[in-house]
């Protein structure tokens, strides 16, 4: 079993393939929240691990890409 993650640390949900901030641990689950806000989700302890630098960079890039689509960025 994974060792406990501290509230406020970044974790990677291996099932959803998402990085989130640990908001709470309860029983065999964690509540995670997207790094820059949004809806929390819960994940079984066995499907979460500390986020690596690569996980954090990937999440940041995905957020940038989503923002550029919302803002109607045009390339070219």
N, C-alpha and C positions, 0 to 999 in steps of 0.2 A: 504494500500500500504506500502511496505517496506521503511524504511528510507534509505537515500543515503549511499552508501559505499564509503569510501575514496579511491582515486587512490593509489595503492601500497598495499592495504589491501588484505587479502585472503578471497575468497568467494567460496561458494558451489553452483554449478548449479544443482538444484533438478531434472531437466529433463534428463540431460546427466550423472548425478551422478559423477561429476568431480569437483576437487578443482582447482581454478585458481587465479592468481593475477589480481586484477582490474587494467586495463591499461587506461580505458577511460569510461566515462559515457556520453551518448548522448541520449537525449529524454527519451524514455521508455526502453532503452537498455543499457547493459554494454558490453564492450569488455574485455574478460578474456584471459589470457595466462597461459599455464601450468607453474607450479612453477619453474621448471628447464629448461625452454625454450621450444620452439616449436611453432606450428601454433596457432594463436589467433582464438577465436570463439566469436560470439556474442550471447547474451542471453537476453530474456525479463526480465525486472526488477522484475516481479512477480514470476519468477522462480529462483531467486538468493537470498541467505541469507549469513550472515557472516559464515565463516568456523569455526567449533568447533574443539577442540583438537582431538576428535575422527576422524573427517573428514581428518585432517592433517596427522594423523598417518596412516590411511587407504591409503591415496594417496602415502605416503612415502613407505609403504609396497608394494603396487602395482608397483611402480617404481623399487624397488629392485628386485622384482620377474621378471619383464620384462627384466632388465639388466642381470640377471643370465641366462635367456633363450638365450638372444643375445650372451652372452659370452660362451655359451656351458657348463655351470657348470654341473658337474656330481655328483650326491648324492649317497652315499653308501659306 
